[in-house]
Amino acid sequence: MYIRIVIMKNIIGKIIILFLLLISFAAITFAQEINLTFKSTYACAYESLDSVKIENLTQGGDTVLYYPDTVLTINLAGIEEHLLSKQGFYVTQNYPNPFINETKFELNIIDAGEYNIRIFDLSGREVDHFISNLKRGVHEFTFCPGYSGSFVTSVNSEKAIQKVLMICAESSNKAGSGVYYSSLNANDELITKNTKSNFTFEIDDELRYTAYINNENTILRDYPQCDSLYTFNIASGVPLSPELFTSEIGDGTVFWTWDDVPTANGYKYNTTNDYNTAIDIGLVNELTQNFPTDVECGLKLNIFLWSYNTCGHSSFVEFEDFKEHQISDYVNNEKYYTVLIGYQCWLQENLRAYLYANGDEITYLPYDSWLEVDYGVWSYPENNPENDDLYGKHYGWYAVLDERNICPEGWHVPSDDEWAVLRDFLGGSSIAGEKMKIEGTDFWEPPNVATNESFFSALPSGSRFVFGGETIYFGTQSVFWSTTGDDSETWLYALLNTIPVFNHFGGTQHNGQSVRCVRD
């Protein structure tokens, strides 16, 4: 028990001594100076700075660091000059700090004489020492510890002792460990960093740093309070997205061109929004894309394009065009534009038929109530024939279900399941609607949440109210029939100007709604 107590006392004693050593060291070292370290990236790759100009915007004065010097030691409250005048020497903080493998420090001497440099790790073990008579001037030393850790450099003269803390983050050089004398600068004007630059600083001063590399520069500002690391990003950043210049549709091809992006190293494209599988085409800013010619439906033509450099890639830009295709309804003497969405071919316009596919007439019933009607009827939105070209007609439920078919030959009114396929292909009920509506507020009332990226091109035709022929929600809604329903209600699909939603809901069979046909 006695032996354990003695051992514990010894261990605790060493810990207390080490702690007091570090506290006294910190009071001597860290109150004396601030070390500003500078590094740079050029086009997102680390590259050496040519120079850094440091200006004191508060007091005036400046200094410049030139390659390979990347650390400015700023002395606080004139301590460096004080130590030089009172103790005859001054040891600078090592640079860089922390360091890998090796670091350097300077011993600034006014009083020539014998100096003893000893380096310890934090266990108290002496790593190396250097003893020599040194002349007046700035003496540079290199320290290679041989292993990682924290080290205290102690410099003794006949008058005084000074210490600095050095931190080795990583070391792979075990063979050449130790402290080595590097060089002497005996020029009196270069004794201290302050006299080198005539640079003064106090806490709360504003500094401006201008970094130069490859004939370019960038600026940072700061109010340094402690050791700080500054990274200058010069000629860096991901490039801008390309901008569409032209698109030209040919026979089975579309030719895309775009403006040059100055900082790009190349471009990648894809037919889906996936950069990882995109095709690299280098710095060529044009592309010919093939598309099938046997679809017999309107085709959305698009590519996703990115520019890239060593920093990364831009946001995608989607270039779009549309290959039009029309079908003819010879019975009604109408033509309709079409659009392929997924594998479904849809009319791109609301139906305008007044005759069934066999030529029989659909009853025009503009003003009477449709509540008791049990046959096919139609009317114009807002009872205005001029709305027919853009908005199509409003049809009653029995016209939709009639076996004579109100759609052109080879086309039909979609079921609830067919509408659901379209909805799900466009991302689901919560977002599909915005992809189906004409953009802007020329037709839809604000705010009209819409992109029309599917080219479905819906317009706000509203609904025909069962009584009196009044059109409701014209300009704010578009409601479409499905053929799925029972004796009391049917599934309808609606688009609204205020939200991106597109989903079915159960509705009355006595109102009039729009029809979009889908190909058989």
Buried (B, 14 or more C-beta within 10 A) or exposed (E): EEEEEEEEEEEEEEEEEBEEBBEEBEEBBBEBBBBBBBBBBBBBEEBEBBBBBBBBEBEEBBBBBEEEBBBBBBBBEEBBBEBBEEBBBBBBBBBBBEBEBBBBBBBBBBBEBEBBBBBBBEEEEEBBEBEEEBEBBBBBBBBBBBBBBBBBBBBBBEEEEBBBBBBBEEBEEEEEBBBBBEEBBEEEEEBBBBBBBEBBBEEEBEBBBBBBBEEEBBEBEEEBEEBEEBEBBBBBBBBBBBEBEEBEBEEEEBBBBBEEBEBBBBBBBBEEEEBEEBEEBEEEBEBEBEBEEEEEBBBBBBBBBBBBBEBEBBEBBEBEBBBEBEBEBEBBEBEBBBBBBEEBBBBBBBBBBBBBBEEEEBBEBBEEEBEEBEEBBBBBBBBEEEBBEBBBBBBBBBBBBBEEBBBBBEBBBBBBEBBBBBBEBBBEBEBBBBBBBBBEEEBBBEEBBBEBBBBBBBBBBBBBBBEEBBBEBBBBBBBBBBBBBEEEBBBBBBBBBEEBBBBBEEBBBBBBBBBBBBBE
